Amino acid sequence: MEHRLNDRQSSIVEQLRSRGEVKISELKRRFDVTEMTVRRDLEKLERLGIAARTFGGAILDSRDIELAQRATVRSEEKSRIGKRAAACVRPGDSIFIDGGSTTFQVARHLPEKADITVVTNALNVANELASKKIPTIVVGGLLLEATISMVGPTAVESISKMAFDRAFLGATGLDARHGFSNSNLLEADVKRMAIRNAKAAFVVLDHSKFGEQVLVSFAALGDVGTVVTDRSPDPELSEACRAAGTDVLLA
């Protein structure tokens, strides 16, 4: 059947889920098969909505990882990152929080009845803030199932009319040349607008995202003032952050 995977294809899916991407050249060597065989495997995974093919390989399709599943990956690190980022919020702030398992932890660590206003496009973030009795504005738009967040032109237009003291955003990749990236074009548009309208932009991500170049770059290093993470980047990436004026806060 079309949806049934053989052992090799199942192994490719596991690698996609652990690393976020695969390379055709690496898969040829690993499985001792032809390039055409690997390409057929990736084509099948793309038809099933598991992978999105790229030049020379494939990346994990964001539709394949539901938010609840992602929240269980490096949950302790994400909780620490969220707590550290939430500590940067000041009374009277207007802040933006976008969708994602790490940004959700920012909302989770905000104190109850905090004297702030939060704008979010993420429904789970809005629900968490409602339970804390924090004034919240929810941006409308097209529902993106993977992150339970609202995206598209309506969301971008709404955010364009607002101003934030701080914006807290997630990212799937951080690379010196490619900057901050993720795999969804519509999410990237929301992130760009939030950064543009924020006095200070924070990206929250764990160390597994370092060195990753995912499909869509939504910001250069210099566009984001602070990265909140659980581990210091390697010397090359650390130096690139310093040169761009991007601070790295460790949780």
C-alpha positions as CSV (number, residue, x, y, z in Angstrom):
1,M,0.0,0.0,0.0
2,E,1.1,3.6,-0.7
3,H,1.2,4.6,2.9
4,R,3.2,1.6,4.1
5,L,6.9,2.2,4.6
6,N,9.7,-0.3,4.2
7,D,12.5,-0.6,6.7
8,R,14.8,1.8,4.8
9,Q,12.0,4.4,4.5
10,S,11.1,4.1,8.2
11,S,14.8,4.7,9.1
12,I,14.8,7.8,6.9
13,V,11.7,9.1,8.8
14,E,13.4,8.5,12.1
15,Q,16.4,10.5,10.9
16,L,14.2,13.3,9.7
17,R,12.5,13.4,13.1
18,S,15.8,13.5,15.0
19,R,17.8,15.8,12.8
20,G,15.1,17.7,10.8
21,E,16.8,16.9,7.4
22,V,18.5,14.3,5.4
23,K,21.0,14.4,2.5
24,I,20.8,12.1,-0.6
25,S,24.5,11.5,-0.5
26,E,24.5,10.4,3.1
27,L,21.5,8.1,2.5
28,K,23.2,6.5,-0.5
29,R,26.2,5.6,1.6
30,R,24.2,4.5,4.7
31,F,21.9,2.1,2.8
32,D,24.2,1.2,-0.1
33,V,21.5,2.0,-2.7
34,T,21.4,4.1,-5.8
35,E,20.6,7.8,-5.9
36,M,17.4,7.0,-7.8
37,T,16.3,4.7,-5.0
38,V,16.8,7.4,-2.5
39,R,15.0,9.9,-4.6
40,R,12.0,7.6,-4.9
41,D,12.0,7.1,-1.1
42,L,11.9,10.9,-0.6
43,E,9.2,11.4,-3.2
44,K,7.0,8.9,-1.4
45,L,7.7,10.6,2.0
46,E,6.8,13.9,0.3
47,R,3.5,12.5,-1.0
48,L,2.7,11.3,2.5
49,G,3.3,14.8,3.9
50,I,6.3,13.6,6.0
51,A,9.1,15.3,4.0
52,A,9.6,18.3,1.8
53,R,12.3,17.8,-0.8
54,T,15.1,20.3,-1.1
55,F,18.2,20.6,-3.3
56,G,20.3,17.5,-2.4
57,G,17.9,16.1,0.2
58,A,14.8,16.7,2.2
59,I,13.6,18.4,5.4
60,L,10.9,17.3,7.8
61,D,7.5,18.7,6.7
62,S,6.1,20.7,9.6
63,R,2.7,19.0,9.2
64,D,4.2,15.8,10.4
65,I,5.1,17.0,13.9
66,E,2.1,18.0,15.9
67,L,2.7,20.5,18.6
68,A,1.9,18.0,21.4
69,Q,4.6,15.7,20.1
70,R,7.2,18.4,19.7
71,A,6.5,19.6,23.3
72,T,7.9,16.3,24.6
73,V,11.3,16.7,22.9
74,R,13.8,18.4,25.1
75,S,11.0,19.5,27.4
76,E,13.3,20.3,30.3
77,E,15.5,22.5,28.2
78,K,12.5,24.3,26.7
79,S,11.1,25.0,30.1
80,R,14.3,26.6,31.3
81,I,14.5,28.7,28.1
82,G,10.9,29.8,28.6
83,K,11.6,30.8,32.2
84,R,14.7,32.7,31.3
85,A,12.9,34.6,28.5
86,A,9.8,35.3,30.6
87,A,12.1,37.0,33.1
88,C,13.0,39.6,30.5
89,V,9.4,40.9,30.5
90,R,8.8,44.1,32.4
91,P,5.6,45.5,34.0
92,G,3.7,47.6,31.5
93,D,5.2,45.8,28.5
94,S,3.2,45.0,25.4
95,I,4.6,41.7,24.0
96,F,4.1,39.3,21.1
97,I,4.4,35.6,21.5
98,D,4.2,33.3,18.4
99,G,3.4,29.6,18.1
100,G,5.7,26.8,19.0
101,S,6.6,24.5,21.9
102,T,9.4,26.7,23.2
103,T,7.4,30.0,22.9
104,F,4.6,28.3,24.8
105,Q,7.0,27.9,27.7
106,V,7.5,31.7,27.8
107,A,3.8,32.1,28.3
108,R,3.7,29.3,30.9
109,H,6.4,31.1,33.0
110,L,4.7,34.5,33.0
111,P,3.3,35.3,36.5
112,E,-0.4,35.3,37.1
113,K,-2.2,38.7,36.6
114,A,1.0,40.2,35.2
115,D,0.7,43.9,34.4
116,I,1.3,43.4,30.7
117,T,-0.6,43.0,27.4
118,V,0.2,40.0,25.2
119,V,-0.6,39.7,21.5
120,T,-0.4,36.2,20.2
121,N,-1.3,34.2,17.1
122,A,-1.1,30.9,19.0
123,L,-4.3,29.5,20.4
124,N,-2.5,27.4,23.1
125,V,-0.6,30.5,24.2
126,A,-3.9,32.4,24.4
127,N,-5.5,29.6,26.5
128,E,-2.5,29.6,28.9
129,L,-2.7,33.4,29.3
130,A,-6.4,33.3,29.9
131,S,-5.9,30.9,32.8
132,K,-3.4,33.4,34.3
133,K,-5.8,36.3,33.8
134,I,-3.3,38.2,31.6
135,P,-4.8,40.7,29.1
136,T,-4.5,39.0,25.7
137,I,-5.2,39.9,22.1
138,V,-5.5,37.0,19.7
139,V,-4.6,37.6,16.1
140,G,-7.0,36.0,13.5
141,G,-6.1,34.3,10.3
142,L,-5.6,30.8,8.7
143,L,-5.2,28.1,11.3
144,L,-1.9,26.2,11.0
145,E,-2.5,22.8,12.6
146,A,1.2,22.0,13.3
147,T,1.6,24.9,15.8
148,I,-2.1,25.7,16.5
149,S,-1.4,29.2,15.4
150,M,-3.0,31.7,13.0
151,V,-1.0,32.7,9.9
152,G,-1.6,34.3,6.5
153,P,-2.3,37.8,5.2
154,T,-5.0,38.5,7.9
155,A,-2.6,37.7,10.7
156,V,0.2,39.7,9.1
157,E,-2.1,42.7,8.5
158,S,-3.3,42.7,12.1
159,I,0.3,42.6,13.5
160,S,1.4,45.4,11.1
161,K,-0.9,47.8,13.0
162,M,0.6,47.0,16.4
163,A,3.8,47.9,18.3
164,F,5.5,45.7,20.8
165,D,8.1,46.3,23.5
166,R,9.3,42.7,23.1
167,A,8.6,39.9,20.7
168,F,9.3,36.2,21.5
169,L,9.6,34.0,18.5
170,G,10.6,30.4,17.9
171,A,12.9,29.1,15.1
172,T,13.8,25.7,13.6
173,G,17.2,26.8,12.6
174,L,20.0,29.2,13.4
175,D,22.9,29.6,11.1
176,A,25.5,32.4,10.7
177,R,24.7,32.9,7.0
178,H,21.1,31.7,6.7
179,G,20.1,33.5,10.0
180,F,16.9,32.4,11.7
181,S,14.7,30.0,9.8
182,N,11.7,27.8,9.8
183,S,10.0,25.5,7.3
184,N,6.7,27.4,6.8
185,L,6.4,30.4,4.5
186,L,3.3,31.7,6.2
187,E,4.8,31.5,9.7
188,A,7.9,33.2,8.5
189,D,5.8,36.2,7.3
190,V,4.3,36.6,10.8
191,K,7.7,36.4,12.4
192,R,9.1,39.1,10.1
193,M,6.3,41.5,10.8
194,A,6.5,40.9,14.6
195,I,10.3,41.6,14.5
196,R,9.7,44.7,12.4
197,N,7.2,46.1,14.9
198,A,9.1,45.2,18.1
199,K,11.5,47.4,20.0
200,A,13.4,44.2,21.1
201,A,13.2,40.8,19.4
202,F,14.0,37.5,21.2
203,V,14.3,34.1,19.6
204,V,13.9,31.2,21.9
205,L,15.4,27.8,20.8
206,D,17.3,24.9,22.1
207,H,20.9,24.0,21.0
208,S,19.7,21.3,18.5
209,K,18.8,24.2,16.2
210,F,22.3,25.5,16.0
211,G,23.9,25.3,12.5
212,E,20.6,24.3,10.9
213,Q,19.5,25.9,7.6
214,V,15.7,25.3,7.2
215,L,13.7,26.3,4.2
216,V,12.8,29.9,4.9
217,S,15.0,32.5,6.5
218,F,12.8,35.0,8.4
219,A,15.6,37.2,9.9
220,A,19.3,37.8,9.7
221,L,21.3,37.5,12.9
222,G,21.4,41.3,13.2
223,D,17.6,41.6,13.1
224,V,17.3,39.8,16.4
225,G,18.7,41.4,19.6
226,T,18.7,38.3,21.8
227,V,18.8,34.5,21.5
228,V,17.6,32.6,24.6
229,T,18.9,29.1,24.6
230,D,20.2,26.2,26.8
231,R,23.8,25.9,25.6
232,S,26.4,28.2,24.1
233,P,26.8,27.9,20.3
234,D,30.1,26.7,18.8
235,P,32.8,29.4,18.5
236,E,32.1,30.2,14.9
237,L,28.4,30.8,15.5
238,S,29.1,32.6,18.8
239,E,31.4,35.0,17.0
240,A,28.9,35.6,14.3
241,C,26.3,36.5,16.9
242,R,28.7,38.9,18.6
243,A,29.6,40.5,15.3
244,A,25.9,41.0,14.5
245,G,25.2,42.5,17.9
246,T,23.0,39.6,18.9
247,D,23.2,38.7,22.6
248,V,23.0,35.0,23.7
249,L,21.3,34.4,27.1
250,L,21.8,31.0,28.6
251,A,19.0,29.3,30.5
